Amino acid sequence: MKKNLQLIGVLFALVPFKLLGQCTPDSNMPKGSILPESIKYAYLNSPYTEIIYYRAPSDTVTQTPLGQLPVQIDSMEITGVSGLPATFSYQCNSANCRFMGGEAGCLTVSGTPTTTGVYPLMVYIRTYATIKGFVDLPVTQNDSNARFVLYVFGQAGQNESEINAVEVYPNPTQNVINVKPYTNGMACKVKLTDMSGRVVKQIEFDSQTTIDISAFEKGMYLLLIEVNNKQLYRKITLQ
């Protein structure tokens, strides 16, 4: 599988220590891939576990003064991450979170969140490779990448008890979102975030309101709704 050398997949760890984990890699995954596409939500004071599966590429190409040359991926290593709750930890299936080119791996993320919030993850990965040419040239490249965002909501039971308190439509949408509390005078606070966790719109209201999102890029958004001191959420698709 050939990609630009700044490929270095998006794998992640949560605190600055590494343990030998018990997850089982999936060797049937394509080289250079990672699953799942996004991680599941976490809830306040509820134990959380997520398994990330990945498989390193075995080769790629890179641009040099001599033109594009093939690159052999010898090994890759997860070296750290920023932006995560301090109460989380991770366990890799391999020692030191290092794995060979073309090799499948996995890590288990776990913890009990003590605060709500949106946590975009920045992953740091080191790649050890060899540029193949007239003379083989060993290279080491450090990269950072962001893919996963951890959303921590209020306690699951509290969310579910209020899930029907607010109507959100249409979804998918091409231009606007209507947010309608079923009881007038119910104070609502709304934040719309993109999938990196960046707040792109926020508003407070106590009756039906319309939010224009036509100027935003198409894709997935998360609508965070605070009502009666509880948090609701809706995934919004802008087409």
VOGU-3710 file (C-alpha; in Angstrom, 3 decimals, decimal comma):
1> mkknlqligv> 0,000/0,000/0,000  1,576/3,267/-1,123  0,884/6,665/0,400  2,812/9,849/1,109  5,348/9,383/3,919  3,321/11,656/6,142  0,890/8,789/6,358  1,502/7,805/9,794  -1,853/6,472/10,765  -3,879/7,685/13,602
11> lfalvpfkll> -3,456/5,490/16,623  -3,807/6,687/20,101  -2,819/6,410/23,699  -4,069/8,275/26,684  -1,463/8,792/29,404  2,346/8,786/29,453  2,774/5,169/30,464  2,419/1,996/28,401  1,405/-1,469/29,484  1,071/-4,804/27,741
21> gqctpdsnmp> -2,582/-5,103/26,781  -4,910/-8,035/26,242  -6,681/-6,972/23,027  -6,278/-9,203/19,966  -5,158/-7,593/16,670  -7,140/-8,168/13,475  -4,650/-9,370/10,853  -7,371/-9,316/8,168  -7,437/-5,506/8,147  -5,967/-3,811/5,049
31> kgsilpesik> -2,475/-2,404/5,505  -2,482/1,272/6,505  -5,984/1,154/8,024  -7,488/1,866/11,436  -10,859/1,029/13,006  -13,304/2,199/14,226  -13,933/5,397/12,281  -14,815/7,185/15,527  -14,839/6,191/19,182  -17,999/5,826/21,237
41> yaylnspyte> -19,231/8,405/23,738  -18,275/8,317/27,408  -20,529/9,184/30,349  -19,689/10,907/33,601  -18,642/8,516/36,393  -19,289/5,452/34,178  -16,434/3,045/33,327  -15,358/3,380/29,696  -13,536/0,950/27,409  -12,749/1,217/23,704
51> iiyyrapsdt> -10,488/-0,933/21,495  -8,657/0,641/18,563  -7,504/-1,723/15,792  -4,823/-0,765/13,294  -2,440/-2,188/10,750  0,719/-0,402/9,663  1,593/0,066/5,987  4,601/-1,893/4,776  5,739/0,661/2,185  5,001/4,059/0,661
61> vtqtplgqlp> 6,651/6,638/-1,591  8,214/9,990/-0,741  9,448/12,996/-2,716  13,226/13,565/-2,747  15,578/15,790/-4,822  15,985/12,732/-7,055  12,240/12,375/-7,538  9,812/9,970/-5,902  11,481/7,012/-4,258  10,005/3,920/-2,603
71> vqidsmeitg> 10,070/3,793/1,183  10,014/0,644/3,280  8,274/1,006/6,642  10,426/-0,891/9,118  8,421/-0,153/12,266  6,143/2,415/13,920  5,731/3,480/17,545  3,021/5,377/19,412  5,007/7,858/21,514  2,268/9,900/23,198
81> vsglpatfsy> -0,935/11,875/23,011  -2,290/15,165/24,292  -5,764/16,395/25,166  -7,095/13,402/27,126  -8,670/13,195/30,589  -6,043/12,391/33,199  -8,134/9,514/34,548  -7,692/7,423/31,386  -5,033/4,822/30,590  -4,218/2,556/27,673
91> qcnsancrfm> -2,788/-0,893/27,074  -1,075/-1,905/23,826  -0,906/-5,485/22,630  2,818/-5,011/21,900  5,642/-3,978/24,211  6,374/-0,227/24,117  3,494/0,241/21,638  5,890/-0,520/18,784  4,962/-2,699/15,807  6,602/-3,729/12,534
101> ggeagcltvs> 5,707/-2,466/9,065  2,680/-4,325/7,734  1,880/-5,674/11,205  -1,544/-5,459/12,861  -1,921/-4,160/16,401  -4,476/-2,866/18,847  -4,802/-0,961/22,074  -7,421/-0,840/24,786  -8,466/2,545/26,142  -10,159/2,652/29,528
111> gtptttgvyp> -11,024/4,995/32,328  -13,818/6,586/34,333  -14,383/10,234/33,365  -14,908/12,666/36,223  -15,765/15,748/34,152  -17,908/16,294/31,073  -16,476/17,888/27,964  -15,145/17,469/24,443  -11,605/16,107/24,170  -9,925/16,225/20,732
121> lmvyirtyat> -6,983/13,818/20,747  -3,575/14,612/19,273  -1,534/11,476/18,649  2,235/11,374/18,304  3,789/8,585/16,243  7,386/7,834/15,277  8,103/5,941/12,067  11,326/4,091/11,315  11,754/3,619/7,570  14,286/3,044/4,794
131> ikgfvdlpvt> 14,338/5,032/1,547  15,240/2,670/-1,289  17,489/4,146/-3,989  21,039/3,894/-5,297  21,978/3,738/-1,616  19,450/2,693/1,030  18,919/5,546/3,485  17,461/4,898/6,977  15,108/7,681/8,123  13,132/8,400/11,279
141> qndsnarfvl> 10,085/10,634/11,102  7,993/12,079/13,926  4,383/12,945/13,127  1,281/14,123/14,898  -2,249/13,452/13,781  -5,794/14,003/14,976  -8,712/11,743/14,227  -10,549/10,725/17,364  -12,579/12,990/19,624  -13,772/11,776/23,023
151> yvfgqagqne> -17,139/13,216/24,073  -17,974/12,909/27,775  -21,622/13,543/28,606  -23,593/13,593/31,847  -24,672/10,314/33,365  -26,345/8,018/30,850  -29,554/7,682/32,849  -29,941/11,438/33,098  -29,522/11,834/29,343  -32,084/9,172/28,534
161> seinavevyp> -34,696/10,549/30,939  -34,742/13,841/29,047  -34,166/12,517/25,545  -37,650/13,450/24,322  -37,693/16,904/25,899  -36,376/18,583/22,732  -37,184/17,958/19,061  -34,444/18,530/16,452  -35,290/18,575/12,727  -34,651/18,132/9,846
171> nptqnvinvk> -31,771/15,688/10,059  -30,050/15,277/7,646  -30,287/18,918/6,606  -28,987/21,130/3,829  -29,247/24,511/5,523  -30,989/24,885/8,913  -31,734/22,992/12,135  -34,934/23,599/14,072  -34,655/23,024/17,825  -37,995/22,872/19,642
181> pytngmackv> -38,512/22,266/23,380  -41,816/20,511/23,988  -42,502/22,887/26,885  -42,349/26,636/26,228  -40,269/28,550/28,726  -37,840/25,639/29,131  -34,385/27,227/29,115  -32,074/25,600/26,578  -28,423/26,105/25,737  -27,119/24,701/22,461
191> kltdmsgrvv> -23,584/24,199/21,181  -22,842/22,883/17,709  -19,387/21,344/17,335  -17,593/19,808/14,389  -16,088/16,346/14,758  -12,774/17,819/15,943  -14,603/19,258/18,971  -14,421/22,886/17,774  -17,521/24,925/18,703  -18,902/26,501/15,506
201> kqiefdsqtt> -22,194/27,857/16,893  -23,802/28,411/20,295  -27,136/29,904/21,328  -29,540/30,149/24,291  -33,337/30,157/23,950  -36,570/29,145/25,696  -38,836/28,393/22,716  -38,411/27,022/19,208  -35,386/28,397/17,364  -33,838/27,937/13,928
211> idisafekgm> -30,084/27,650/13,490  -28,657/28,433/10,058  -25,679/26,171/9,279  -25,685/26,539/5,490  -22,298/28,304/5,504  -20,520/25,406/7,219  -18,678/22,612/5,448  -20,725/19,519/4,659  -20,250/16,615/7,030  -21,038/15,409/10,547
221> ylllievnnk> -21,639/17,722/13,521  -22,614/17,170/17,124  -25,408/19,203/18,704  -25,007/19,475/22,487  -28,223/20,562/24,207  -28,375/21,525/27,881  -31,907/21,484/29,289  -33,078/21,206/32,918  -29,401/20,976/33,948  -29,005/17,822/31,875
231> qlyrkitlq> -27,167/17,216/28,604  -28,640/15,783/25,427  -26,874/15,213/22,148  -27,761/14,716/18,504  -25,516/13,861/15,588  -26,336/16,243/12,722  -25,552/15,547/9,068  -25,124/18,581/6,811  -25,534/17,555/3,180
//
